Amino acid sequence: RTAKPLTGGEGGPVRGRNGGGRRGQAVVGQVGVDGGDVEGDAPAGVDQDQAGVAVRGQRGEQPRLAAAGGVAIDGGARQGPSAVVVLLPAAQGVGAGRRSAHAATLGPRGAGARGADILAPRPAPDAHKDESTMPPSEPAARSYLDHAACAPVRPEVAAQIAGDLTRATAGRANPAALHASGRRAGAALCEARARLAAALGVDPHEVLFTSGGTEADGLVVVGRVLAALAAGVERPHLVVSPVEHPAVLDSARRAEALGAELTVLDVDGAGRVDPGAAGRAVEPGRTALVSVMTANNETGLVQDVAGLVAAVRSRTGAARPGEPGWVPVHSDAVAAVGRVDVDMSGWGLDAMTLSGHKLGAPVGVGALVVRREVALAAPTGGGGQERAIRSGTQDVVGARALALAVELAVAEREAQAVRLEALRRRILTGATALPGVHATLPEGAAHLPGTAHLWFEDVDAQALLMALDLAGIDASAGSACHAGVSRPSGVLLAMGFAESAARSTLRCSMGRETTAADVERLLSALPGALETARRAARAAAAG
């Protein structure tokens, strides 16, 4: 397709061309200070209806793809003003609308544009319609395979939240207030704590509500070091695995600045911690905490937490708090709760963390479950509303949402596990039949039923994700907790993978909304996406 000529600075016209048929996509170059005609080729297998193309208006920048629905624009220029040119599809969705593209411009930086604006797609003009009154086209339905990053809020939870916010019971007063409205809110908070505890099989007094799993992990890791220092322990000792979530690993590394000593355990090629090695790393009387996650948020591997606790108890000879040499054991169960059986009491754990947005509650609520005998020092000041460990006005609406989401997830867990395991097996079987595609976990490794993790030979992971994105599939290369940062997976590096493999991964994580059609859509799109990603890798290698 050819866009109407536009100029920026002294630039000349900008053209796009397609590859023919449904595989064509108009791609625009940039208009720089010196201008000139710039052309770009379409990625193979990309339907023009599915994507826009964004170009930064700076000389020297390369054209960049952007997902349908709007693109971020940088209107700045390195050596003078330049226009930003964007080609967007006439309509969104596979097979929707005409196959023509129209250009839009954003003026020079400093003249109304502040360097980061959003342009939304415009439909093709129609002589019989007033464009000013036309609603934006609806995006095509997508296949969401990123539940490990964030699960959709469940309808039951959303309905409860809406009711709580419109009633005086939970959404109005501070639960610590002494007046009648405050007492009602306090009673609702106590009920949420009791319901969550019952779903997890723990005592309500062991539940501390937090803003999520990251805060909960930090509270227990740093809190244990601070408590040990306050008790007179010189250089408190922490033991963690190298495949932990950054919430644990980074908290442990920062605790070193407080005077702690850190031991990072080894893992095998599947990412498993040897319980015996964990036990041998413990130093009775000095080790403040052992922390190993229940299930890995990237690969889906499930650890032998019960065996780990037993090894630590054997090493110290102390089975419960108060006995000489006792060492508490914590597990980050954010990825595991509601997906596999989590038995904090049966395993003998002393602390556990979970987060609502992995289970169908909204982002911003989680919990630290910690035995009352475990001494924790608050890392920050405040009102000490949660057992003098976590401060801040409690979110009653969020606590009730978390309790309901956990109740529903735990109740459905066994039935969902059977269904999701079948979908996971289908992804692994279909994907690994393609050349250069491998399952990350070996056969027989304990795993989450809804997480399929793959690694690829000679693939640019970002290009792969973009190609899948353009095909309507939401997946990830690993943890979403380092948003926007392209780096090899620390988890795979710890497992012994080469850096090239650790940079070329795909995590498909499924939930209650995932269907067989979503999986088949992925498998249909994967060959073409891999071809595109391998071309990108070869181009990058060629310089």
N, C-alpha and C positions, 0 to 999 in steps of 0.2 A: 504494500500500500504506500501511497505517497501522501505525506502530510503537507498542509499548506505552508509555504515558505515563511519562516520567522527569522528574525535577526536578533543578535545580542551584541552590544558594543559595535565592533566592525564586522561581526560575523556574517556569514552568508547563509543560504538556505540549508535546511536540514531535511534529509530524506530518510525514509525507511523502506525496507523491501522485505518481502516474505519468501518463504521457501516453497510455496505452492500448496494449494489445497488446504485441508484442515490443519496441516502442520505449520502453516505460515503464521508468523507473528510480526507485526510491524515493530521495528526497534529503532530508536532514534539515537543519534550521536549527540554531541554537545556543541554549543555555540560558544566559542571562547572570544577573547579580546581580538585575536587575529583572524578568527572566523575560518571560513572554508567549508566545503561540503563534507559532511561526515555521514557515513553509512554504518549500519550494523546488521549482522545476520541474525536470523531467528534461531533460538535453541531448538533442536530437533524434538518433535513430539509435543510441542507446546501449542495449545489451541489459543488463537488470538482472543477468543471470548473470555478466557479465564484470567487474564493478567494485564496489568499495566506495566509500563517501563518508566522508571524515573532516572533522570540524569542530573547530577549536580552541575550547576552553572559555573564551573571553574575550569580554567584551562589545565589540562594534565590529568583530570579525573576520568575514570572509565565509566561507561554506561552501567547502570545498576538496575536489576530487576526488582520490582516491588509487587507484593501480592495485590489481588483484586480488592477493590473497596476503598482505594485512596492511597496516596503515596506521600512520603515525607520528602520535602524539597529543601535543599540548601541553596539559598539565593545569593550567596556571597561570591566574590571573585578574588583571586590571588593578585592579579595584575591589572585590575580595572573592572568596571561594571560589566556584567554579562547577564543575559536572559536565561531563564530556566525553561527548558522545553520538555514537555511530557506527552507521550502518546498513550492514550487510554482507550480501552475497547468501547465499541458502541453500546454494548450491554454486557452484563455479567452473567455467568452461568454457561454451562456446556450447551451449545446449540441454541443459545438465546440471542435474539436480535440480529442486526446486520453484521457483516464481517468487515466493517470499515472502521478506521481509527481517526480520531480527531485530536488536534494539538491544542495544548493550553499553555499559557505563559505566566510567569511570575516575574515582576520587574526587578531591577537591580537592588541589591542589598543596600539598606540605608534609605531607601525611598519608599517607605511603607512596609517593606518586608524585613523581618528581623532575623532572617537566616534559617528559620525552621518552621515552615508553614505546611499546611495540608491542602492538597487539591483532591477533590473527589471526582470520580468518573462522571462524564456527561454523556447522556444518551445521544444517538445520532439525531440530527435535526429532522423534523417532519413538517412539511409545509402545512399540514392540516391540524397541527397541534401547537398550542402556546407553550414553549419550553419553560417559561417562568412558572407555570403551574404544574408541570409534570413531576410526579414523585420520583425519587431515585429508584433505579431498578433493584430488585431484591437479590441478594447473593444466593448462589446455588447451595443446596444442602451439602455439608461437608462431613467427612468421616473423621471423627475425633479419636485419635489414638495416642493421647497424651495425658491419660488419667493419673499417671505418676507425678506429673507436675501440678495438676489441679483437676479435681473432679467437678463436674457440673453440680450446682446446688440442687438437691433433691426437691421435688415439688412439695412433699410433706413438710420439709424443713422451711421452704420459702413461705408456705401458708402459715406455719406457726410464727415465723418472724413477723409477717404482716399483721397477724392478730396481736402479737405482743406489742408492736409499735403503736397500735391504735387503742390498746387497753391500758388502764392504769396499773395493771398487775405487775408488769415487768419493765415496760419501756419508759416510765416516767421518772421515778424517784431514785435517789442514791440508796442502795441497799444497806448502807451503814447509818442512815438517818434514823432518828428515834420516833419520828411522827408516824401516823398510821400508814401513809403511802410508802414511807421507807420500810416499815415493817413488812408490808405486803411484798415489796421488791426483795427484801431479805429472805422471806419465806420461799419465794420463787427460786432464788439462788440456791438455797439449801436443798430444795427439791431437785434441781438440776444436778447438784453435786451427788445426791443420793442415787439418782437414776444412772448417772455415768459410772459411779462406783459399782453398782449392781451389774451393769453390762460388762464391766471389766473384771468382776470377781474380787474387788478390793474393798477396803474400809473407806467410807466417805471422808473421814478425817485425813486420809492419805492423798486426796485429790486437791491440787492447787491449780486454779484456772490461770492461764497465761494468754499471751497474744498469738501463740503458735508454737511449733516444735523448736524453732531456732532459739527463742527466748528460754524455753524450758530446758534445752540442752545446756545453754550457757549458765543458767541458774544452778544446775547440779554440778557441772564441772568446776566452774569458778567458785561456787559456794562451798564445795568440799575443800578446796585449797585454802580459802580464807578461814574456814572453821578449823582446819588443821594448824594453820599458822597461829590462830588465836589460842589453841590448846598447847602451844609450845613446841610443835613438831618442826624441826629444822629441815628445810628443803622437802616439803611434802611431795610424794611420788604419785604420778598418774600413769596408768597403763591403758592405751587405746590401740585400735587397729588402724592400718593405713587406708582402709576402704570406708572409713566413717564419713558421714555427712560433714561439710565444712563447719556446721554449727558446733560439732564436737571437736574436730581437729583444730580449727582456728581458736576456739576457746581454750583448748589445752595448750596451744602454743603461746597464747597471750598469758596464760597462767604461769608460764616459765618466767615472764617478766616480773611476776610477783614473788618469785623465789622457788617455784616448783621445779621438779625434775620430771622429764617426760620420757617414757619408753613406748616406742611404736613397734608393735608386733609384726611378724612376717605373716603372709598369707600364701596359700598354694595357688596353682594355676586357675582355680575356680573362684578364688577370693575367700576361701575358707580359713578361719582362724583355728589353729590347733589348740583345743582347750588345755592340754597339758602344758604347752608353751606359755599360755596365759597364766596358768597357775605358778609356773616356775619364775615368771617375771615379778611376781608379787613379793614385796618386802614387808612382812608383818611388823606393825608398829610404825611404819613410815608411809606405806601406800595409802593414799587418801581415797582413791577410786579406781575401779576397773570399768571401762566403758566399751562395749562391743555391740553394734547395732543388730537388731533381730533380722531384718531383711534389707538388702542393699537397694537403695533408691534408683540406681542405674541398671544393674544387671538383673536384679530380682533374686539373687542368691539368698537363701535362708540359712542363718548360722545355727549351730547347736548351742543355744543359750543355756539350756539345762545342764549340759555337759561342762560348759564354761564355769557356771556357778559352782558346780560340784568340785571342779578342779581347784578353784580359789579357796573353797572351804577346806578342802583336804590340805592345801598348802599351809593355811593359817591355823588349822585345828580349832577354829572358832566358828560356830554355827549361827550365832545370833549376836545382835548388838550388846555391848557390855562385857562380852567375853574378851580376854586378852588377845590381841592380835587380829581382832575382827576387821575385815576389809569389805566395804560396801561395793556391790556390783550394779551398774546401771546399763540399760539397753535403750537405744533410740528405736522405738517401735512405730515411728511415723508411717513407714511404708508397709507395715505388717498388719496393724489393727484392722479388722474387718476383712482381711484377705486370707490370712492363715490363722490357725489357733494360737492365741497369745495368752499365756497363763502365768502372769506375774507371780502369784502366790505359789502355784505348783512348782515353778522353776526355782523359786527361792530368791528372786530378784529383790533388790532393795529400792530401786528407782526405775522409772520408765517414762518415756515421753511420747506424746501423740499430738496430731494436728488435725483440725477440723476440715480444712480445704482438701484433704486427700479422701474424704469420706462422704462428701455431699453437704457439708456445712460451709458457710461463707469463709473467705479468707479473713484472718484476724483473731481466731480463737483456737486455743489448744490447751494442753494440760501437762503438768508434771505430776506424776503419781510417785510419791516418796514415803517410805515408812517413817512414822513419827519419831523413831529412835535415831534416824540418820541426822546428824548435826549439819546444818547448812547455815552459812553466814550470808546475809543479803549483800549482793555486790553494789546495790544502790540504796539511797535513803528514800524515805517516804512514809506513808501511813501504815505500812505493813499489813495491809488488808488480808493477804493470803498467808496465814501462819507466820507473819513477821518475816517472810522470805521474799515475797513478791508484793510490791506496792502499787497502788493505783486503784481508782474506783472500778469496782468489778462490772463487767459487761454482762448483765443479767440476760439480755436477749441472746447474746452470743453463747453464753453458757448453756442455755436451754436448747439452742440450735445444735451445739456439739453433742449434748446428751442424746437428743433424738437421732441425730445422724449415726452415732455409734450404736445405739440400740438397733436401728434398722440394718446397719451393715453387719453386725454380729448375728442377727437373726437370719439373714439371707446368706451368710458366708458359705455354708456347705453347698447349697444348691448353685450359687454363683460360681463357686470354685470348679465344679464339674463342667459347666458350660464354658467358662473362660479358658480352662485348660485345653479343651478341644479347639478353641480358636487359636490359642498360642501354638499348639502343635501344627495347625494348618499353616500358620505364617512361617514357622521354622522349616517345615517340609517343603513348602512352595518356594520360599526364598533361597534356601540352600541348594536347590536344584539348579540354580543359575550359576554360571561360572564366576569364581572369585568371591563367593558369598559364604560366610561361615557363621554358625551359632557360637556365641561367646561362651556360654556355659556348657560343660561336657554333659553327656547323657548320664542320668542318675543323680546329678547334683540337686539337692533340695532347692526349690524355687517358688516364687510367687506364681500363682496360676495365670495371672493376667499380663505378665511382662515377657515380651519376646525381645531379646537383645542380639544384634547381629554386628559383625564387623566385615569390612570389605577390602579387597586388594585394589590398589591403584584408583582410589575414588576420592574426590573432593567432597567431604561430608556436607559442607554448606551448600554446594551446588545440588547435591542429592536432595537435601531438605527443601530447597527452593523448587526443584522440579516436582517433588511430591506436593508441595504447597499449591503450586499452579494446577495440579491435578485434583485439588480439593481434599487433600489428606493432611491432617495435622499430626505430626510426629516430632521427635526430637533426636538430637545426637547424644543425649545423656541428660545429666541434671540440668534443670533450668535455673539453678540457684546462682549461676554466674552469667546473668543475662547479658547478651551482646558480646561476650568474651569468647573468642575462638582459641581454644587451647586443647592439647591432648588430655584425655580422661585420666585423672590421677588414679582412679580405681583400676583401670586396665593396666596402667604402668606398674602399679603395685602387684598386679597379677602376673607380671612378666611379659606383657605384650610390648612389641616394638612401638616406637613413637608414631610411626606411619599408620599402624593399625589402630592405635589409641586415638588417632585423629579421624578415623574413618569408620564411624559407628552409627548405628540407628537403634533407637529404643522405641518400640511400639508397646504402649501400655493401655490396657483395656479395662472397662468397667461395666456397670449394669446396663448402660445404654448401647454398648457395642454389639453389632450384629454380624452375622456371617457375610452380609453384603458389604460391610465396611472392610472386612478382611479380603474379600475377593477384589474389591476396588484397589486396595493396596497392591495385591499381587499382579493385577493387570497393569498397573502404572509402573511397577518397579523396573521391568526391563528397560523401558525407554528412559526412565530417570537415571538408571545406572549408566546408560550410554552417554547421556548428557554430562553426568558427574565425572566420568572417566575422560571425556574430552577436556573438561575443565582442568582435571588433574594434569593431563599431558601438556596443556597450554601453560599452566603454572610452572611445570618442570622445565619447559623450554625457555622460560624467562620472559 
